[in-house]
């Protein structure tokens, strides 16, 4: 991928640093997510969780050994975050994760989501995970679909009208990407 592929649509790409999230980032993460919950359709939550709930969610992700990362701009302000979680709780799914990426609304369409997703993929491959699933809320969310497709995900299907938010029915789109050796060899984790 060429740096031109990451060129922003609105202004120059700032110096972005991707790093593991810390407890000090939780307020910014809660603000970013809260905006998407209240004003968007990427999340099917309808009430924005508070700082303590977001702290609990992060702790749960980290306790399971999954990455939880942030993007910060040149001024060290958190402008996006991403993480993976178990795709499903049953043991046979232990090599598959689901990703979540949220970018601060005023920093969207500048390549930050792409940087976060690329880092998540790399970290999950390093962990030996084999599949990543994206559940994209709202079939009108083409920017998220295109982001995932640009990084190797393929469309698997659409669940029609499975959510209702902001007075309308919403679809969920499923995309999937193999990690590392995918299903070509037995897994390192849960070798069944």
GIVEN-V86270 format. One record per residue. NEAR is the number of other ideal C-beta (glycine too) atoms within 12 Angstrom. Layout:
# GIVEN-V86270
near:NEAR
near:NEAR
This chain:
# GIVEN-V86270
near:15
near:8
near:13
near:9
near:16
near:25
near:16
near:22
near:14
near:14
near:14
near:15
near:24
near:24
near:17
near:34
near:22
near:32
near:23
near:24
near:35
near:21
near:19
near:18
near:31
near:28
near:23
near:31
near:42
near:29
near:27
near:43
near:39
near:27
near:23
near:33
near:27
near:21
near:17
near:29
near:29
near:38
near:31
near:25
near:22
near:20
near:13
near:22
near:24
near:18
near:22
near:14
near:20
near:31
near:23
near:17
near:27
near:36
near:19
near:17
near:29
near:21
near:13
near:21
near:21
near:34
near:35
near:38
near:39
near:40
near:42
near:32
near:26
near:13
near:12
near:18
near:25
near:34
near:37
near:46
near:45
near:46
near:38
near:39
near:30
near:29
near:27
near:16
near:12
near:12
near:14
near:17
near:21
near:25
near:34
near:32
near:38
near:32
near:43
near:40
near:47
near:41
near:39
near:32
near:22
near:17
near:32
near:30
near:24
near:29
near:35
near:42
near:41
near:36
near:39
near:44
near:42
near:32
near:33
near:43
near:37
near:22
near:29
near:37
near:26
near:16
near:24
near:23
near:38
near:32
near:38
near:44
near:34
near:40
near:36
near:41
near:34
near:31
near:25
near:19
near:29
near:16
near:25
near:38
near:29
near:21
near:36
near:36
near:22
near:25
near:33
near:23
near:32
near:21
near:20
near:21
near:17
near:21
near:19
near:14
near:14
near:20
near:24
near:15
near:25
near:19
near:8
near:13
near:19
near:28
near:25
near:30
near:33
near:27
near:31
near:29
near:34
near:25
near:34
near:25
near:16
near:22
near:14
near:11
near:13
near:14
near:25
near:17
near:25
near:17
near:13
near:11
